[in-house]
Amino acid sequence: MKLILDKDEMTNCFFEDCRILGIMAPIKDYQFCWHLNSVLGMDFRINNEIEIQLKRKKRDYFFSVYEFPEPTASLAHYVYNNHFDGEYLLPEFKHLDFLWLMKGDTVSDEDLSQMISSIKQINGVQLVMELTNEQIKNKGHLIF
């Protein structure tokens, strides 16, 4: 018997109850996360074990992922770098520098809009918008 992995089903499970923000901030990923940590009181750290690797044009591209699991909840935050060496993790959003995925627990609209306004206060941030599952064509690229 051969088992076939249902990638669509896996993708749907991964993104269930997720909130995703797209952020335009032309600064280095470590600087952006430092700002998030100081403005929002979080503790984002790079997690090399879940770094996203894509192969395009016979080359490997590496997209760093910063992680912050909330100590008192099951909610985890992930900030992805959308650029690496001229390639994009999500090519449909070339204008975005970072993607912020919130997963593991429900994030209310109120909490999300409060978070968005806090992120907008950070120097260098030009745009923060929520992305819907329907807008993201290459969802599989975000799965670690």
Beta strands, then each sheet from edge to edge (+ up, - down):
strand 1: 19-24
strand 2: 45-46
strand 3: 52-56
strand 4: 59-63
strand 5: 65-69
strand 6: 76-81
strand 7: 83-84
strand 8: 87-88
strand 9: 98-103
strand 10: 127-131
sheet 1: 2+ 5- 6+ 9- 1+ 10-
sheet 2: 3+ 4-
sheet 3: 7+ 8-
end
